[in-house]
């Protein structure tokens, strides 16, 4: 495989596929907060096939698969030629039940690992009588390691695309990392983003030792106050995480017909 060396190269991939005028599908969307680190690390590679370009982000235990292609059928054909040295994970985002997408990837040996769906609230969410929780602080660079360790310990890296330590440090620098601490112990954290009029919830966590103490509510309300002028609030949730779904519904989020199927292909033993 060949190394991806620049943002411009990924855009050339897009133009190359579009110029074929046979259709266009992709699950790769450049993220200025994440992908430059992959280029510096040299962990993003690509291979060209007929009607498809596959990109592979190599991690320690698995590889994320991204595609830019004329169709999902072209993706499946390319995947059948891709060597499997470690588990491979691909996200397919679609409307509806994704049956066609899942069947296409099944032809290349993938199976559903997790199902997530998007939840949204339209309009102002932060209530006028809400107050910032005095326990909540903007995370500093020194807090990033605590957050990174909690994510690695209690989140699923295959399903939730966990940020690197550098990315968490960047969230702290942009004041989008909120934490509650008990001296040096991390009680909970929340990472959010603001893009125009849209507020995104990325990660929300309460340590098991500090649950039922209002930590999660304090973090979420403070984060929503930071985006009080936003007109839309968005998050993704694992479909069988009933406790999280109930909490989101309590705050007014509702399910959209937008699904993310996390598909996995394991090496044959």
C-alpha positions in Angstrom: 0.0 0.0 0.0 1.0 3.6 -0.4 1.1 6.4 2.2 -1.3 9.3 2.2 0.8 12.4 2.6 -1.6 15.4 2.4 -5.1 16.7 2.5 -4.8 17.6 -1.1 -4.1 14.0 -2.0 -7.4 12.9 -0.4 -9.2 15.6 -2.5 -7.5 14.3 -5.6 -9.0 10.8 -4.8 -12.5 12.4 -4.7 -12.0 14.1 -8.0 -10.6 11.0 -9.6 -13.8 9.0 -8.7 -16.2 11.7 -9.5 -14.6 12.1 -13.0 -15.6 8.5 -13.7 -19.3 9.7 -13.6 -20.5 6.3 -12.5 -21.8 7.4 -9.0 -20.1 8.4 -5.8 -20.1 6.9 -2.3 -17.7 7.5 0.6 -17.3 7.2 4.4 -14.3 9.5 4.5 -14.7 13.2 5.5 -11.6 15.2 6.2 -11.4 16.4 9.8 -8.9 19.1 10.5 -8.8 18.1 14.2 -7.9 14.5 13.6 -6.6 13.5 10.2 -3.4 15.8 10.1 -2.1 13.6 13.0 -2.6 10.5 10.9 -0.5 12.0 8.1 2.3 12.9 10.6 2.3 9.4 12.1 2.3 7.9 8.6 -0.6 5.7 9.7 -3.0 6.4 6.8 -2.4 4.4 3.6 -4.2 3.8 0.4 -4.6 1.4 -2.5 -6.4 2.1 -5.8 -8.7 -0.4 -7.5 -11.1 -0.2 -10.4 -13.8 2.4 -9.5 -12.6 2.5 -5.9 -9.9 3.9 -3.6 -9.5 2.3 -0.2 -7.7 4.1 2.7 -6.6 2.2 5.7 -5.9 3.8 9.1 -3.6 1.4 10.9 -3.9 1.2 14.7 -2.3 -1.1 17.2 -5.1 -3.7 17.4 -7.2 -3.1 14.3 -7.5 -1.0 11.1 -10.2 1.4 10.1 -11.3 1.1 6.4 -12.4 4.2 4.5 -13.6 4.2 0.9 -14.1 6.6 -2.0 -15.8 4.8 -4.8 -18.5 4.8 -7.5 -20.6 2.3 -5.6 -20.7 0.0 -2.6 -20.4 -2.9 -5.0 -17.1 -1.5 -6.1 -16.1 -1.2 -2.5 -16.9 -4.8 -1.8 -14.9 -6.0 -4.8 -11.9 -4.0 -3.7 -12.2 -5.2 -0.1 -12.0 -8.8 -1.3 -8.5 -8.0 -2.7 -7.3 -6.3 0.5 -5.1 -8.5 2.7 -6.4 -9.1 6.3 -3.6 -8.9 8.8 -5.6 -7.6 11.7 -9.3 -7.0 12.3 -10.7 -4.4 9.9 -13.5 -2.0 10.8 -15.7 0.1 8.5 -18.5 2.5 9.3 -21.4 2.7 6.9 -23.7 5.7 7.5 -27.1 5.5 5.8 -30.8 6.3 6.1 -33.2 3.4 6.6 -32.2 -0.1 7.9 -29.0 -0.3 5.8 -30.0 -3.8 4.6 -28.5 -3.2 1.1 -25.3 -1.8 2.6 -24.9 -4.6 5.1 -25.5 -7.2 2.5 -22.9 -5.7 0.1 -20.2 -5.7 2.9 -21.2 -9.2 3.9 -20.1 -10.3 0.4 -16.6 -9.2 1.4 -16.7 -11.0 4.7 -17.8 -8.2 7.0 -20.5 -8.6 9.7 -22.3 -6.1 11.9 -20.4 -5.3 15.1 -22.4 -2.4 16.4 -25.4 -0.3 15.4 -25.5 3.4 16.3 -28.2 5.9 15.4 -28.3 9.7 15.5 -30.3 11.7 17.9 -31.2 15.4 17.4 -32.8 18.3 19.1 -33.9 21.3 17.1 -34.0 24.8 18.7 -32.6 26.1 21.9 -32.0 23.4 24.4 -30.4 25.2 27.4 -33.2 26.3 29.7 -33.2 30.0 30.7 -33.0 29.0 34.4 -30.0 26.8 34.0 -26.8 27.7 35.8 -23.3 26.6 35.1 -22.3 23.9 37.6 -19.6 25.4 39.8 -17.8 22.0 39.9 -17.3 22.0 36.2 -13.9 23.3 34.9 -12.5 23.7 31.5 -10.0 20.8 31.1 -6.4 21.7 30.9 -3.7 20.0 28.9 -2.7 18.1 32.1 -6.3 16.7 32.3 -6.0 15.2 28.8 -4.1 12.1 30.0 -6.8 11.3 32.6 -9.5 11.6 30.0 -7.5 9.5 27.5 -7.1 6.8 30.1 -10.8 6.8 31.0 -11.7 6.5 27.3 -9.3 3.6 26.8 -10.6 1.8 29.8 -14.4 2.2 29.6 -15.2 2.9 25.9 -15.2 0.6 22.9 -12.5 1.7 20.4 -14.0 -0.4 17.6 -17.4 1.3 17.8 -16.7 4.8 19.1 -13.6 6.1 17.2 -11.7 7.3 20.2 -9.6 10.4 20.0 -5.8 10.3 20.5 -4.1 12.1 23.4 -3.1 14.9 21.1 -6.7 15.4 19.9 -7.9 15.6 23.5 -5.2 18.2 24.3 -6.6 20.1 21.3 -10.1 20.0 22.7 -8.7 21.4 25.9 -7.0 24.2 24.1 -10.2 25.0 22.3 -12.1 25.0 25.6 -14.3 22.1 24.4 -13.2 19.7 27.2 -15.1 20.0 30.5 -14.1 18.1 33.6 -15.2 17.6 37.2 -12.5 16.5 39.5 -12.2 15.5 43.2 -8.7 16.8 43.9 -6.7 14.8 41.3 -9.4 12.1 40.7 -11.5 12.5 37.5 -15.2 12.4 38.4 -16.4 12.9 34.8 -15.8 14.7 31.6 -17.6 15.9 28.4 -16.2 16.7 25.0 -18.3 18.8 22.6 -17.9 20.8 19.4 -19.5 23.9 18.0 -19.8 24.3 14.2 -21.8 27.3 13.1 -25.3 26.8 14.6 -24.8 23.1 15.4 -23.6 21.7 18.8 -22.2 18.2 18.8 -21.8 15.9 21.8 -18.8 13.8 21.2 -18.0 12.0 24.5 -19.8 12.2 27.9 -18.6 10.1 30.9 -19.1 9.8 34.6 -16.7 7.6 36.6 -18.5 4.7 38.3 -17.3 6.0 41.7 -19.2 9.3 41.2 -22.4 8.3 39.6 -25.8 9.5 41.1 -24.1 12.6 42.3 -25.2 14.9 39.5 -21.8 14.8 37.7 -23.2 13.9 34.3 -26.1 16.5 34.5 -23.7 19.2 35.6 -21.3 18.5 32.7 -24.1 18.3 30.1 -25.9 21.5 31.2 -22.7 23.5 31.3 -21.8 22.2 27.8 -25.2 23.1 26.5 -24.9 26.6 28.0 -21.6 27.0 26.2 -23.6 26.4 23.0 -26.8 28.2 24.1 -27.1 30.0 20.8 -27.0 26.8 18.8 -30.1 25.9 16.8 -29.4 22.1 16.5 -27.8 19.6 18.9 -26.6 16.3 17.6 -25.1 13.1 19.0 -24.7 9.4 18.1 -25.7 6.6 20.5 -25.2 2.9 20.4 -28.6 1.4 19.7 -28.7 -1.0 22.6 -27.4 1.5 25.2 -30.8 1.9 26.8 -29.6 3.9 29.8 -27.9 6.5 27.6 -30.9 6.7 25.3 -33.2 7.4 28.2 -30.9 10.2 29.5 -30.8 11.8 26.0 -34.6 11.6 25.6 -34.9 13.2 29.1 -33.1 16.2 27.7 -35.3 16.4 24.6 -33.3 14.5 22.0 -35.2 12.2 19.6 -34.1 9.5 17.2 -33.5 10.3 13.5 -33.6 7.8 10.7 -29.9 8.1 10.3 -27.9 4.9 11.1 -24.2 4.0 11.5 -23.4 0.3 11.1 -20.0 -0.6 12.4 -18.9 -3.6 10.4 -15.9 -5.8 11.2 -13.9 -8.4 9.3 -11.6 -10.6 11.3 -8.6 -12.6 10.0 -9.2 -16.2 9.5 -7.5 -18.4 12.0 
